[in-house]
Amino acid sequence: MTVTLAACQYKIELIETWEEYILHLTKLVEEAAGRGAELLLLPEYAGLVLAGQLDEAVRSDLHGSIAGIQPLLPDWLRLCEELARKHSVVLQPGSAPVRDPDGQYRNRAWLFGPDGLIGHQDKIVMTRFEREQWGIAAGAEGLRVFETPVGTLGILICYDNEFPMLSRKLAEMGAELVLAPSCTDTLAGAYRVRIGAQARALENQFAVLASPTAGTAPWSPALDENRGRAALYVPSDYGMPPSGVFAESESAEVEATSWLVTSIDLAAVAKLRTEGQVATRRDWPEQFSV
């Protein structure tokens, strides 16, 4: 099945009113949908742009910013659902830190479709920044796959792409495409996510779609610097680019928002599992006998 995918290289902008934010996200979704995209992916912590609506003293405080956006999240999620319904698209609007009933904050990514909310996935493994400075807790609900109009999807948020057993679990659960929203402040971090995502595509013989934050945002203590490329990664095999990079934005260092829109036949990727030059997905268990 050929699907058209859109991954956003997303500039972290200071948007100070809810009305401005509605226009911002609506225009962004309309642009991608207008280019034929059936699935739209925004990056990790894209929801933190909501902190721009807080008083300056609150949004400039690392912990105050995540506490301050909690009352704004329900309206944000309703807006995301409305846009997915209106444009008949699958929308993963990035992630946001959410305070759960146990008092812990978790990094959560929601998925919406033409019929509304499909589900959510929490980040499993926390980075040092999240764990040691920000107080974000690991997801406690495990991994999920989501049945959508564009196929069976999994979500690995940023750092989770660097751990092979997580993607292997998604492969065993039937994922055809993994969404990789990310937020990295250095080129080294961007390359870690890229290398991890490409390795996961190679090992499991599925596609990985990546969306990063972009630009500088001195107003945000969490998202002040952002680097990374929007990309679609695939196995290096028959009918696919030898590099494994199916499509990629031009630069990892930009100061503007842009969409990477590309179409791919996911059935052609799946066919590699049985007819490829190699059978990494099939042969995976053999390494454990060593």
N, C-alpha and C positions, 0 to 999 in steps of 0.2 A: 504494500500500500504506500503510495507516494503521498507524503505530507509536507506542508510548507511550515517551517519553523522560524520563529523570530526570537533572537537573543539580544538583550539590551546591554549596551555599554553605557551605564547609567551615571550621569553626572549628579553628584550630591549638591543640590541647590538649596539655598535659604529661601523657603516659601513660608511667609509669615501669617497667612490667613487660610482658613479652611476653604473659602471660596476660590482662592488662587490655586490651592492644591487640587480641588475638583477639576478645574480647567486644565491644570498640568497633566494629571493622570488621564483624563478623558482624551486630550489631544494626543497623548503618547499611544494609547491603545488604538485610537482611530487611525493613526498613521500606519501602525503595523497591520491592522486588519484591512486597511485600504490597499496594502501591498499583497494581500492574499494570505496572510499568515493565519494558520489554524490553531497554532499553539504559541503563546507569548510567555517569555521567561524574563523576569527581573531579578536583580542580585540579592544576595544575603544582606540583611539589614536595610533594604530599601525602605522599609516601614519607618525607620528612624528619621527620615526626612520630615515626618510629622512633628518632630521636636522643634522645628523652626517656628511653630505656632506658639511655643511657650515663651514666657518672659526670658529675657536675655540671661539673667542670673541663673535660671533653672536649666535652660538648654546648654549652657556652657559648663554645667556640672556633670561629671561622668555618671554618677549614680542618680542625680536628680533628673536627668534627661529620660532615663528609662522608666522611672517612676511616673514622670510627668505625662508620658504619652499613653499610659494605660487607659484613661478615660476616652482617648481619641480612637482607640483601636476598633470598637464596635462600628462606628461610622465608616472607618476606612474599609473594614471587611464588607460592609453593606455596599459601598461604592464599587469595590472590586467585583462583587457578585453581580451587581447591576450591569457593569460593563461587559462581563463575560456573557451574560444572558443577551444583552442588546446586540452584541456583535457575533454571537454564536461561536465563540472561541473557547479554547482551554487556556486559562490564565493562571500562571503562578506568579503572583505579584511581589516576589521576594520574601524576605522573612522579617520578623520583628521580635524583640524580647517580650515575653508574656509572663505576667505574674500568675502562677497557678494557685489553686486553693491551699497547697501546702506551704505557701509563702515563698517558694523558689521561682526565680526567673528562668525561663527556657527559651531558646532560640527556635522559633516556630515558623514553618513555611506552609502556607495554605494553598490548596488547589481548587479552582473553580471551573465549571464547565457551562455549556449552554443551558443546563437544567439547574444550575446553582452550585452550592458547595459540594465538592467531591470528598474532601478530607484534608488532613494535615500531616506533616512529618516534622518531628523535632530533630535538631542536631544531636548526634550521638556522642561525639568526642569533642571536648572543649579545647580550644587553643590556650596557651599560657595566659594571654591577655584576658580572655573570657573567664578562665578559672581563677587566676591569681589577683586580677585587678578589678574586674567588673562584677564578679559574683554570679555568673551565669551557670546554671546547673545542667548536667547532661540529661538528654531525653530519657524518659523512663518507660516509654511505651514500645520501644523496639522499632524495627523497620516495617514499612508497609509498601504495598504496590497498589496502584490505582487504575481501575478500568475506565478508559476515556474514549471519546470518539476518534482520537488519533492513535490509539494503541494502549498497551499496558505500560505504565510509567512508574519509575521509582524516583526518589529525591535523595541526593546526598549533598548536604550543605557544606560547601567550602572544604574545611579540614577533613571531613569524613571521606573525601575522595582519595586521601592518602593512606587509607587502611583497606587492604585488599579483601579481607573477609566480609566487610560490609557489602561491597558490590557483589561478591560471590553469593551472599544471601539473597540479594535482589534478583540475581540471575536465576537462582534456584526457585524463586517465587514467580518467575515468568516475565520479568521486566524486559521490554524491548528497547526502551529509551530511558536513560537516566538524566534527570535535570540536575545541574550543578551550579546553583547560585553561589557566588563567592564575593568576599570583601577582603582585599589584601592591600597593605599600605606600602609594600616594597616590590620591586621587580623580582626579588628572590621568592617572595611569597606567591606572586603571580605564577612564577615558573613551577613552584611546588605543586600548585593546584593543577596546572597544565600537565605536568609530567604524570601526576597521579591519575588524572582523568584519562590521559592517553593510555596509560598502563591498564587501567580498568577496562577500557574499550577493547584492548588487545586480549586480555585474559579471558574476558567473558563474551567476546564477539557480539557486543551490542554497541549502540551509539550513545554518546554522552554530549549533551548540550550545555555550554557554559555561559554564564552571564555575570560580569564583574561590575563593581562600583568603579567610578572614574572621577578624576579631577581632584581639586583641593577644596576643602570646606573648613576654613579656620574657625568657623562658628561652632563646630561640633568636636568635642573632645574625643569622640569615638571614631568619627569618620573624617578626620582632618586631611588625610592623604590617601589616595586611592589609585591603584594601578592594576591593569589586567586586560586581557583581550576576550571579547565575545568570540565563541568558536563552537564548531561541531566536530567532534572527534569520532573516528570509526576504526575498525580493524584495518591493518595494512594487508590487503588481500585482494582477490579478484574483483575487478570492477570498482575498486575504491582507490583513492589517491595513495601512492606508495608511502607518503609521509604519515598517513593516518589523519591528516588534517583535511577534513572535507570542505570546511569554509572557516574563515577567520577574519576578524577586523584588522585594520591596517597597523594600528599602533597600540601599545599598552599604556601609553602616556598621552592622554587627551584631556581636554577641558570642556567637552561638550557631550551631550547625550546623542546616541545614534543606535539604530537597529541593524543587526546582521540578519538578513532574511535569506533563507535558502530552502530548497526542496530536496527531499531524499526519499528513496524507496526503502522503507524499513524491512520489507520482505527480502530485498536483495542482501541486506545485512544479515538477516536471520539465516539465509541460505548458506552463508559461509560456515555456519556451525556444522553443516553436513557435507558441504562440497568445497570447502576452502582448501588452500594450500596446506594449512595446519589445522589442528583440532584442539586448540588450547582449552576450550570450554569442556570438551569431552575428556581430555587427558589431565585435567586439573588434579584429580585424586591421586595420580601416580606419584606426585612429588612427596606425598606423606609416607611412602614406604621406604624412603631413603634413610 
